[in-house]
Amino acid sequence: MTQPELAEKAGTGLRFIRDLEQGKKTLRMDKVNQVLDLFGYELRPVEQKREQ
């Protein structure tokens, strides 16, 4: 699948797909989830237990 095809199927912009593939450190979680949803995945925060 090409980047333009992925952007269209996910409902995001091509620039977002490029940033995602290049590992940009700040991306909107909702847009990441739009892409992941195509593959049956979801990104979400999880609680971490910290040792004191």
Residue pairs with C-beta under 8 A, 6 or more apart in sequence:
1 9
3 14
3 17
3 18
3 21
4 14
6 17
6 35
6 38
7 13
7 14
7 16
7 17
9 38
10 17
10 34
10 35
10 37
10 38
11 34
12 31
12 34
12 35
16 27
16 31
17 35
19 27
20 27
20 32
20 35
29 43
29 44
32 43
33 42
33 43
36 42
36 43
